């Protein structure tokens, strides 16, 4: 199978992308976190504040504050135990035990890991891994690597003014063991969701940030000591509280750098980590597309402008303007819930819908190395929706115009049964869902510019909008359940995208819900 066919099947016919006769070996499942052995570790404070004071003076952070930031970003925040329905054949109905974080992840498997290049007064400069299981930092490489990271980014950011640089990686096996080749699409979305949450958390902590999806992959992976057949970095996010040149103007055109050039000056790391799985199955397609996505010279870095993802509609409905956008970030994180079969139909007011969409798109604004600008109004993804039982809005299909804060009508009627018929699993009752949101992207725009790397960048861009939508939903008292098990051709048809280059990337039912039957324990005091 060619890589073009593989990526097409991932989007439109997953059964043809997956390996045949796949069976999940739950007894040999990997851990949902990475554990290093025999390396220096710095414990982080477990006295995590129950609230975050936004708008604090921008002071150089210390280890304690970084620890709090990491816990809110990707720490283990709770444990849960639930059961499959009695008629389910899964696990012979044994209890399902999960570790939970503030971000959602497909199957609660969390394929991502966080690494940080830190320069703090109370910590040796160096590259660290965030050990979520023990809430600590593990030192991988000591020393200042400002110049190395800057050049790996094509001199597009002044790393010397940043107190931290976060590397978001994907460990392929962590969800491949369950989702087979479909995990490649899911990993991109999971990465984007984590990035979106990291950026929102950084804002709450008063950190400035930028997102870079283009870098010399093998050079970055080598600096972290990663084995590329197991794990690879997908995004680099510097953090700063000082004035920082985020676009590298003046230095970016200095000259090109290559992977080989940088790798020659970076000593390899010899590290050991624990993998609970004893039998790791092969995932050749993931390795092929990952290798084909690598960038080997900064000369291929590209930027582009806006790609329209707004379809014109027949009628326009202006949504109520919201006077203020702030919300309690911590409460939204704690109350975020994925209802599955526990949605309960209820009336949605225009004010609730307005607040949800306005907050989410406002939070989505971020500095992007794709555009060298604040990415928000020039987003490459957009929100479409099938609405039912919303006060003052006819049932139908709409596209949200964030610039005008309005809905443009694409079609009228109740689409719930159609959407239900398109689910690959009946794990959500869409008849009980008033808001079914879809994130739409241009299926060729990223790939025309970035080749195979463009596919995962498109998925990441969609994922970055998912988390603001979920937090905004939580803030108005709703639950949201991201879904990839749906018929993309069906939703594209509802929104009349058939003849266009746009497609549905993810589906998010949102609405009132009741708590499901589970045992759940928070790790917050």
Order of alpha helices (4+ residues) and beta strands (2+ residues): alpha-alpha-beta-beta-alpha-beta-beta-beta-beta-beta-alpha-beta-alpha-alpha-beta-alpha-beta-alpha-beta-alpha-beta-alpha-alpha-beta-beta-beta-beta-beta-alpha-beta-alpha-alpha-beta-alpha-beta-beta
